[in-house]
Amino acid sequence: MTYTIEQHDSLEASIASGERRVKYEDREVEYRSLKEMQAILRLMKAELGLESKAPQRTLLAFNKGHEQRGPE
């Protein structure tokens, strides 16, 4: 199914306001639950390329074999 930015924005606004009814142009959809709405929103984000992909960080730690002691 092809989603639009307007549909995404309407669904997101409805979730934020606690409403289960969403109006898209000349149509109105009533969802069964918040869980269902969130699932559809994830699909919309994926299809529209709106998923936030946080950069991954990798922390490397090296030890040359010396015992490290904390402050006493």
C-alpha positions in Angstrom: 0.0 0.0 0.0 1.2 3.5 -0.8 1.1 6.0 2.1 1.4 9.8 1.9 3.1 12.2 4.2 -0.4 13.7 5.0 -1.6 10.3 6.1 1.4 9.8 8.3 1.0 13.3 9.9 -2.7 12.7 10.5 -2.1 9.4 12.2 0.8 10.7 14.3 -1.4 13.7 15.4 -4.3 11.3 16.3 -1.9 9.1 18.4 -0.6 12.2 20.2 -4.1 13.4 21.0 -5.4 10.0 22.1 -7.9 9.7 19.3 -8.6 6.5 17.5 -10.2 8.2 14.5 -8.1 9.6 11.7 -9.3 11.7 8.8 -7.4 11.5 5.5 -8.7 13.9 2.9 -12.3 12.6 2.3 -12.0 9.4 4.3 -12.1 8.6 8.0 -10.6 5.5 9.6 -11.3 4.2 13.2 -8.6 2.0 14.6 -9.2 -0.7 17.2 -6.4 0.2 19.5 -3.3 2.3 20.0 -1.2 -0.7 19.4 -2.7 -1.1 15.9 -2.2 2.6 15.2 1.5 2.4 16.2 2.0 -0.6 14.0 0.6 1.2 11.0 2.7 4.3 11.8 5.8 2.1 11.8 4.8 0.7 8.4 4.2 4.3 7.1 7.6 5.5 8.4 9.4 2.6 6.7 7.6 3.0 3.4 8.1 6.8 3.4 11.7 6.5 4.5 11.1 8.5 7.7 12.6 6.0 10.1 15.2 7.7 12.3 18.4 5.8 12.1 20.6 6.9 14.9 24.3 6.6 14.3 25.8 3.7 16.0 28.7 4.2 18.4 31.3 1.6 19.2 33.5 2.0 22.3 36.8 0.2 22.3 38.8 -0.2 25.5 42.4 -1.5 25.5 44.4 -2.8 28.5 48.1 -3.4 28.2 48.0 -5.9 31.0 48.7 -3.4 33.8 46.5 -3.5 36.8 44.4 -0.4 37.0 43.4 0.9 40.4 40.8 3.5 41.3 41.3 6.3 43.8 41.8 5.1 47.4 
